[in-house]
């Protein structure tokens, strides 16, 4: 049954990107809205000043106390389930939704047909895959948008004036945790590796929240053949009768899978007589960049699009039209026969492993805030590809020690500085180590905040340093 918000006491937990839109939408639906927020800084006060004239109550500096009379909490996705606010809600029998859950329940509320969701989650590659998927859907002539964790509000997509045929939805593990009734048309978990364990409490809990994306799927649960944990999540999911498991692989696909044959992306899942037939979708060269992990992203996007009935030609056209975001394995320049590649977005070991696998001979620039990560497995897998390494950032010693254990023959430059100017020196040292045919790869395997505002600024600094080399 639709939730009736009229006169209901709803508490919005957290201002930020999701809280303000949620408060406005709920107020517009007739709810009596109270916003609680941990912080009481200048930005929070400005947001409060935006909401209070509407009649929304805002309590700053107290995000732990459950307001009297609360009948529903709508929380920002990043708020941990262990917060006292949620403990109190559980004891009082108050349901807790995230903004994704709210958006899901508001679909079609204005009388328009509710657009189906094609959902994407995973440890790495979500944004690129969702953007590829939206590009393919648009190439098929469908009204669509890439929304969700990508930074575009699902609430705006659902309650705004634009009518969509289908939505390409990026979902984080946080968002999925707080979205119990979400039921996608089709969905994928691209991969699973330890991440955000401080929030989820364990790898098992993290995987379980990712696996929620498959619950109630109606057409296809798309999994990564190379990552058995994603297939296990499909097996555990409670789906609609007739929903199929569809794998994607960088190898030759079995019936029911998408894969690669002699440089061609092919479909053996959404064709007649899957035992004997395959449909050509695109060439590997249509994927930008054609790195292995990005081809996997393209196959996952193609699988979701094909599950929605998109023709093969639209897959090819959509992939050709797609332009990746900055700082995602982006070629910056060639200088003296050496390629310089910015993958500053590789902020964890899983993403960096994929990045390192894309090149044969690498001078690796790495380091930053490790966030509790260890690097032995990463270095062991990449050792044969490394011509040298240049280490920067607060936790560079952890990488240096892993290199000493597992790749002692690789020359290492350890830059004992964490100022932003260190990037220019790092690039200069990498140039000294590199030979024609090598790739100097910024794939830090760490967060950036010890030296830079974010990974974008780190990538910008790398690109500027490379430009100075070629000047």
Secondary structure, 3 states (H helix, E strand, C coil): CCCCCCCCEEEEECCHHHHHHHHHHHHHCCCEEEEEECCCCHHHHHHHHHHHCCCCEEEECCCCCCCCCCCEEEECCCCCCCCHHHHHHHHHCCEEEEHHHHHHHHCCCCCCCCCEEEEEECCCCHHHHHHHHHHHHHHCCCCCCEEECCCECHHHHHHCCCCCCEEEEECCHHHHHCCCCCCCCEEEECCCCCCCHHHHCCHHHHHHHHHHHHCCCCCEEEEECCCHHHHHHHHHCCCCCCCEEEEECCCCCCCCEEEEECCEEEECCCCCCCCCCCEEEEEHHHCCCCCHHHHHHHHHHHHHHHHCCCCHHHHHHHHHHCCCCCCCCEEEEEECCEEEEECCCCCCHHHHHHHHCCCCCEEEEECCECCCCCCHHHHHHHHHHEEEEEECCCCHHHHHHHHHHHCCCCEEEECCCCCCCHHHHHHHHHHHHCCCCCEEEECCCCECCCCCCCHHHHHHHHHHHHHHHHC
